[in-house]
Amino acid sequence: MELSGSVTCISRSGLFMCSDFLDELGSMVALNLQLPTESEPVRLAGRVVRVETRSTTSGMGIQFTDLSWRCRLSITRFVEEDHSPSLS
């Protein structure tokens, strides 16, 4: 099954994806994640570790599993460049 959603939070170990369709807790998923810093989507695998059903935000917390070196580097670069606190 293919679905789309928006990522609202990402870290080196996982992400939270808002979506109308929710997999069951513990489900294994495959994701194509388009990072703004990459020209091609990053393909990765994960496990659903949290499911939230709220009227304003329904989505899934997905923990990354078996990331390739390229995927890990792309995600780390994105997190560090775009989400690090600014130093004054």
C-alpha positions in Angstrom: 0.0 0.0 0.0 1.3 3.5 -0.8 0.4 6.5 1.1 1.6 10.1 1.5 2.0 12.4 4.4 3.9 15.2 5.8 6.8 14.9 8.2 6.5 17.3 11.1 9.5 16.2 13.2 12.7 14.4 12.2 15.8 13.2 14.1 18.7 10.9 13.5 16.6 8.0 14.9 13.1 8.6 13.5 10.4 10.9 12.4 6.7 11.7 13.0 4.5 11.6 9.9 1.0 13.1 9.7 -1.3 11.0 7.6 -4.9 10.1 7.2 -3.9 6.4 7.0 -2.2 4.9 10.1 -0.4 1.6 10.2 -0.6 -0.5 13.3 1.8 -0.2 16.2 4.9 -2.4 15.4 4.3 -2.5 11.7 7.4 -2.4 9.5 7.3 0.3 6.8 9.3 1.4 3.8 9.6 5.2 3.2 10.7 7.4 0.4 11.7 10.6 2.1 12.4 13.7 0.0 14.8 15.9 2.0 15.2 19.5 0.8 19.0 18.9 0.8 18.9 15.9 -1.6 18.0 15.8 -5.3 16.6 12.2 -5.0 14.3 10.7 -2.3 16.1 8.8 0.5 14.7 5.2 0.8 14.6 3.9 4.3 12.9 1.3 6.5 11.3 1.8 9.9 9.0 0.5 12.5 5.8 2.2 13.8 6.5 3.0 17.4 3.7 5.5 18.1 0.2 6.0 16.7 -1.7 9.2 17.4 -5.4 9.8 16.4 -6.4 13.3 17.2 -8.9 15.5 15.5 -6.1 18.0 14.6 -3.1 15.6 14.2 -3.2 12.0 13.2 0.0 10.4 12.5 2.7 7.8 13.2 6.1 7.9 15.0 8.5 5.8 12.9 11.8 4.6 14.3 14.4 4.1 11.5 15.8 0.5 11.1 18.7 -0.7 9.0 19.7 2.7 7.5 22.3 2.6 4.8 25.4 4.8 5.2 24.0 7.2 2.6 20.6 7.5 4.3 22.2 8.0 7.7 24.5 10.7 6.3 21.7 12.5 4.4 19.4 12.6 7.5 22.2 13.6 9.8 23.3 16.4 7.5 19.7 17.7 7.2 19.1 17.5 11.0 22.3 19.3 11.8 22.0 22.0 9.1 18.3 22.8 9.4 17.5 22.1 13.0 20.5 23.0 15.1 20.0 25.9 17.5 21.8 29.1 16.4 24.7 30.2 18.5 24.9 33.9 19.6 
